[in-house]
Structures are given as C-alpha cells and as structure tokens.
Amino acid sequence: MLCCRAERTGQGLECSLSSMHSCAIRACGALSEDQPDRLPGFLLRLLSIFVPSAVHDIARAAGCFDHFIPAAARHCAAIASKYERQVYAGLLAEILSEADYSRFTELHAAEWRRLREKP
C-alpha cells in the first residue's frame, strides 16, 4: 500500500505502519459511505498487505465490519496451499467471535468450491 500523501510518494517515501493503518481506516469509512461497491475489493487489497487482525481492527474502526468476513473468506480461499489456508483461518479463529468464525467458515467453503469448480 502506497502512502496516501502524494508529496511523500513523489519523493519515494513511505508512510509508517501506523499512518497506513489510519489512512486505511479513513479510506474504508469513505468507501463505505460513498462507494460501497468498491469496499470488498479494497478490503481484499488490505488483506494482502496487513495481517488479518490489523484489517479486522481497521474494518471495526471504520464501521465496515460486515464486509470484512466475506472479504477474509475470499482471500483465504484463494490461498493455494492448504497449510497456509489453515494457518490463515487459525489466525481468524483467534480474533473472531464464534458466530463470526462460523460465518467465515461457511463463506470460505463456498468460495473455495467456486474457485476450484471445473467448468
């Protein structure tokens, strides 16, 4: 994720992790209000950059947590290695409530089947 300050990126500088976190919260909140159709893709991008707990916190802080679980399920299902998917799901199990984790596993299973379905 690039710094959201054009003057910094123009100089080849990057934001600190905490600054990126703050920018992500603002961007997530703005997308949630102005362009909710872009929010799932944005969360997927965040999930490829940050650890799941950071994106979880971003989504909670921005008020777009309802979109986090489906995005996390899509991201996890797309991971090629079974072992890496299990590790990723384990990280989510540590931060999600039982109900949210159950929803994640259902969505993950459906997405995994969809991605690997033969035409």
C-alpha positions in Angstrom: 0.0 0.0 0.0 1.5 3.3 -1.0 1.4 6.4 1.1 -1.7 8.4 0.6 0.2 11.7 0.6 1.2 12.5 -3.0 4.1 14.7 -1.8 5.6 11.8 0.1 5.3 9.2 -2.7 6.7 11.8 -5.2 9.8 11.8 -3.1 9.9 8.0 -2.9 9.0 8.0 0.8 6.6 5.6 2.5 4.3 6.1 5.5 4.8 4.4 8.8 2.7 1.3 9.5 0.5 3.3 11.9 0.0 6.1 9.3 -1.0 3.4 6.7 -3.4 2.0 9.3 -5.0 5.4 9.9 -5.3 6.0 6.1 -6.9 2.6 5.6 -9.5 3.4 8.3 -10.3 6.7 6.6 -10.5 5.1 3.2 -12.6 2.2 4.4 -15.0 4.6 6.0 -15.2 6.8 3.0 -15.8 3.9 0.6 -18.4 2.5 2.9 -20.4 5.8 2.6 -19.6 6.9 -0.9 -18.7 3.8 -3.0 -19.8 0.7 -1.1 -19.4 -1.5 -4.2 -15.7 -0.8 -4.1 -15.3 -1.8 -0.4 -14.9 -5.6 -0.9 -12.0 -5.1 -3.3 -10.4 -2.5 -1.0 -10.6 -5.0 1.9 -9.1 -7.7 -0.2 -6.2 -5.5 -1.1 -5.8 -4.7 2.6 -5.8 -8.4 3.5 -2.9 -8.9 1.1 -0.9 -6.2 2.8 -1.8 -6.4 6.5 -2.2 -9.3 9.0 -5.8 -10.3 9.5 -6.0 -8.8 12.9 -5.0 -5.4 11.5 -7.7 -5.5 8.8 -10.2 -6.7 11.4 -9.3 -3.6 13.5 -9.5 -1.3 10.5 -12.9 -2.6 9.5 -14.2 -2.3 13.1 -12.9 1.2 13.4 -14.3 2.3 10.1 -17.7 0.8 10.7 -17.5 -1.7 7.8 -17.0 -4.9 9.7 -19.9 -6.6 7.9 -17.8 -6.6 4.7 -14.7 -7.9 6.5 -15.7 -11.5 6.9 -16.7 -12.1 3.3 -13.5 -10.5 2.1 -11.4 -12.6 4.5 -13.2 -15.7 3.3 -12.5 -14.8 -0.3 -8.8 -14.0 0.5 -8.3 -17.2 2.4 -10.0 -19.4 -0.2 -7.7 -18.0 -2.8 -4.5 -19.1 -0.9 -3.0 -22.0 -2.9 -1.5 -24.1 -0.1 -3.9 -26.0 2.2 -1.4 -25.5 5.1 -1.3 -21.7 4.5 -5.1 -21.6 4.4 -5.3 -23.5 7.7 -2.8 -21.1 9.3 -4.7 -18.1 8.0 -8.0 -19.5 9.2 -6.4 -20.1 12.6 -5.4 -16.5 12.8 -9.0 -15.5 12.2 -10.3 -18.0 14.8 -8.2 -16.2 17.4 -9.9 -12.8 16.7 -13.4 -13.6 15.6 -16.3 -14.5 17.8 -17.7 -18.0 17.5 -20.6 -16.8 15.3 -18.4 -14.7 13.1 -15.9 -17.5 12.7 -18.8 -19.9 11.8 -19.9 -17.4 9.1 -16.3 -17.1 7.9 -16.0 -20.9 7.5 -19.3 -21.2 5.6 -18.3 -18.4 3.2 -14.8 -19.8 2.9 -16.1 -23.2 1.9 -18.4 -21.8 -0.7 -15.7 -19.6 -2.2 -13.2 -22.5 -2.1 -15.6 -24.7 -4.1 -16.4 -21.8 -6.5 -12.7 -21.2 -7.2 -11.9 -24.8 -7.8 -15.1 -25.8 -9.7 -14.4 -27.3 -13.1 -16.4 -25.8 -15.9 
